[in-house]
């Protein structure tokens, strides 16, 4: 692998992890299920607890599960498929961190 690839692939993986982490599943799931935007009631925080305040337990559970998966799956993808591109455990950790930062 060239020096450019050694820098570019981990950077691209981190950017994708960040973008996946930035998805607001509270808002997405609420829209899909026909609920009010969770930022418009309760604490205003788009999270599973506030979605639970809507009275829809299924939406809150789905929000919690998808919020957990958006950090886990990008790191897992790098761990599984990254070695073919020269991406190791450090890049998987970086992608997990980027997903967490995107979630914030």
C-alpha positions in Angstrom: 0.0 0.0 0.0 1.3 3.4 -0.9 1.8 6.2 1.6 -1.2 8.1 0.3 -3.4 5.0 0.8 -2.1 4.6 4.3 -3.5 8.0 5.1 -6.5 8.2 2.8 -8.3 5.0 3.7 -8.3 5.5 7.5 -9.4 9.1 6.9 -12.2 8.1 4.6 -13.3 5.4 7.0 -13.4 7.9 9.9 -15.4 10.3 7.8 -17.9 7.6 7.0 -18.1 6.6 10.7 -18.7 10.2 11.7 -21.5 10.6 9.1 -23.2 7.4 10.2 -22.9 8.5 13.8 -24.5 11.8 13.0 -27.8 10.1 11.9 -30.5 11.0 14.4 -32.5 7.8 14.7 -34.8 9.4 17.2 -36.0 11.8 14.5 -35.8 9.2 11.7 -37.8 6.6 13.6 -40.3 9.1 14.9 -41.0 10.3 11.3 -41.3 6.8 10.0 -43.7 5.9 12.8 -45.8 9.1 12.4 -44.8 10.5 15.7 -44.0 14.1 16.6 -40.4 15.3 16.3 -38.8 14.4 19.6 -37.0 17.8 19.6 -40.4 19.4 20.0 -41.5 18.0 23.4 -40.1 16.8 26.7 -36.4 17.7 27.2 -36.1 18.5 23.5 -33.2 16.0 23.3 -33.4 13.7 20.3 -32.8 10.5 22.1 -34.5 7.2 23.2 -35.6 8.6 26.5 -37.4 11.5 24.9 -38.9 9.3 22.3 -40.3 7.2 25.2 -42.1 10.3 26.4 -44.1 10.1 23.2 -45.7 7.0 24.7 -44.4 4.7 22.0 -42.2 2.1 23.6 -41.4 0.4 20.3 -40.1 3.6 18.9 -37.9 4.2 22.0 -36.5 0.7 21.8 -35.8 1.0 18.1 -34.1 4.4 18.7 -31.9 2.9 21.4 -30.9 -0.2 19.3 -30.2 1.9 16.1 -28.2 4.4 18.2 -26.0 1.6 19.6 -25.6 -0.1 16.1 -24.5 3.1 14.5 -21.3 3.0 16.6 -20.8 -0.7 16.5 -21.4 -1.5 12.9 -18.9 0.9 11.3 -16.1 -0.3 13.6 -17.1 -3.9 13.0 -17.1 -3.3 9.2 -13.5 -2.0 9.4 -12.5 -5.0 11.6 -13.9 -7.5 9.1 -13.2 -5.9 5.7 -10.5 -3.4 6.6 -7.5 -5.7 6.6 -7.8 -6.1 2.8 -7.2 -2.3 2.6 -4.5 -2.3 5.2 -6.8 -1.0 7.9 -6.1 -2.5 11.4 -7.5 -2.3 14.9 -6.3 1.3 15.3 -8.5 2.4 12.3 -11.5 0.4 13.7 -11.0 2.3 17.0 -10.8 5.6 15.2 -14.0 4.8 13.3 -15.8 4.0 16.5 -14.6 7.2 18.0 -15.7 9.2 14.9 -19.1 7.6 15.1 -19.4 8.6 18.8 -18.4 12.1 18.0 -20.9 12.2 15.1 -23.6 11.1 17.6 -22.8 14.0 19.9 
